[in-house]
Amino acid sequence: MFTDADAAALYDLLNPWDPIRCPSDAFYDELVMAAEAVLDVGCGTGSMLHQARELGHRGRLAGLDPDLAALDRARRRSDIEWVAGVAADMTWDREFDLAIMASNAFQCFIGDEELSKSLTAIRRALRDGERFVFETRNPQARAWEEWNPSNATEVVDGNGRRLRVSHHVEAVVADVVTFTETTSGHDGTVLRVDRASLRFLDVPKLGAFLGEAGFEIEAQYGDWHHEPVSDASRSIVTIARRV
Ligand SMILES: C[S@@+](CC[C@H](N)C(=O)[O-])C[C@H]1O[C@@H](n2cnc3c(N)ncnc32)[C@H](O)[C@@H]1O
């Protein structure tokens, strides 16, 4: 048995929020701590907002995610608003001065309509002139070419189980990559297979979607140290402002 709750716990084990070791986490922490009201879209297990409270954030913090098992872990802190749902259905109106999508959550928006509706809802949630910050993997860097079983990760989970997590790309259609994540026991028994699709937007397409939704791009970086985006950049980090 490998439940949704086990999968959410494994996510935290493999992706701990760690601003010392992970420059993206430090980048987001600084923004969150400087904002009064923060919305984390695709908050997952809630680690970014947990960290904000632990660092002393006293303002409003809200996280939204459709994954109920992940939200259950997020709810271990009750001094944060946790909402089950997708970005496109959000109804907040001018309530936040920062919205974030961390850890490439933005790439979960696949279709044009879902992407546009999600951006419209994020913009609506922000007060006039405030910012939406997120990163996406740069399609030029073709990260999916590394998602194969030879790059599997081995880990011991919270129940002492030795696990192996591997990826396999099933299809690359236009800018959408569909892949599986397989979790196996140490004897090779397959415990769970999750299938997901991620969209890899390039800089011009990102700019077009943001512009149509009523954002202007204030800054765009190719890494967490404010270097410009180039073909070699693994990430596109975007700071967009509601106009
Ligand atoms: C890679 S995880 C990132 C989680 C978290 N932001 C972090 O930094 O650990 C992507 C998250 O986006 C969520 N997600 C997927 N589709 C979404 C949607 N349409 N609206 C909001 N969140 C979504 C997933 O459930 C998942 O928790």
The ligand as a Tripos MOL2 file, in Angstrom:
@<TRIPOS>MOLECULE
LIG
   27    29     1     0     0
SMALL
NO_CHARGES

@<TRIPOS>ATOM
      1 C1          5.3440   20.7440   -7.8970 C.3       1 LIG1
      2 S1          4.0290   20.9640   -6.7890 S.3       1 LIG1
      3 C2          4.5700   22.4170   -5.9240 C.3       1 LIG1
      4 C3          4.0020   22.5040   -4.5480 C.3       1 LIG1
      5 C4          4.4880   23.6970   -3.7200 C.3       1 LIG1
      6 N1          4.2490   24.9560   -4.3920 N.3       1 LIG1
      7 C5          5.9470   23.5670   -3.3760 C.2       1 LIG1
      8 O1          6.7070   24.5160   -3.5960 O.co2     1 LIG1
      9 O2          6.3430   22.5360   -2.8340 O.co2     1 LIG1
     10 C6          2.7390   21.6110   -7.8420 C.3       1 LIG1
     11 C7          1.4240   21.8060   -7.1240 C.3       1 LIG1
     12 O3          0.4860   22.4510   -7.9900 O.3       1 LIG1
     13 C8         -0.7830   21.9160   -7.7200 C.3       1 LIG1
     14 N2         -1.7010   22.1780   -8.8530 N.ar      1 LIG1
     15 C9         -1.9080   21.4180   -9.9450 C.ar      1 LIG1
     16 N3         -2.8340   21.9780  -10.7310 N.ar      1 LIG1
     17 C10        -3.2410   23.1170  -10.1150 C.ar      1 LIG1
     18 C11        -4.1980   24.1330  -10.4260 C.ar      1 LIG1
     19 N4         -4.8970   24.0800  -11.5660 N.pl3     1 LIG1
     20 N5         -4.3520   25.1550   -9.5540 N.ar      1 LIG1
     21 C12        -3.6280   25.2110   -8.4170 C.ar      1 LIG1
     22 N6         -2.6940   24.2810   -8.0710 N.ar      1 LIG1
     23 C13        -2.5150   23.2490   -8.9080 C.ar      1 LIG1
     24 C14        -0.5160   20.4400   -7.4830 C.3       1 LIG1
     25 O4         -1.5810   19.7910   -6.8000 O.3       1 LIG1
     26 C15         0.7730   20.4860   -6.6980 C.3       1 LIG1
     27 O5          0.5430   20.4930   -5.3040 O.3       1 LIG1
@<TRIPOS>BOND
     1     1     2 1
     2     2     3 1
     3     2    10 1
     4     3     4 1
     5     4     5 1
     6     5     6 1
     7     5     7 1
     8     7     8 2
     9     7     9 1
    10    10    11 1
    11    11    12 1
    12    11    26 1
    13    12    13 1
    14    13    14 1
    15    13    24 1
    16    14    15 ar
    17    14    23 ar
    18    15    16 ar
    19    16    17 ar
    20    17    18 ar
    21    17    23 ar
    22    18    19 1
    23    18    20 ar
    24    20    21 ar
    25    21    22 ar
    26    22    23 ar
    27    24    25 1
    28    24    26 1
    29    26    27 1
@<TRIPOS>SUBSTRUCTURE
     1 LIG1         1 GROUP 0 **** ****
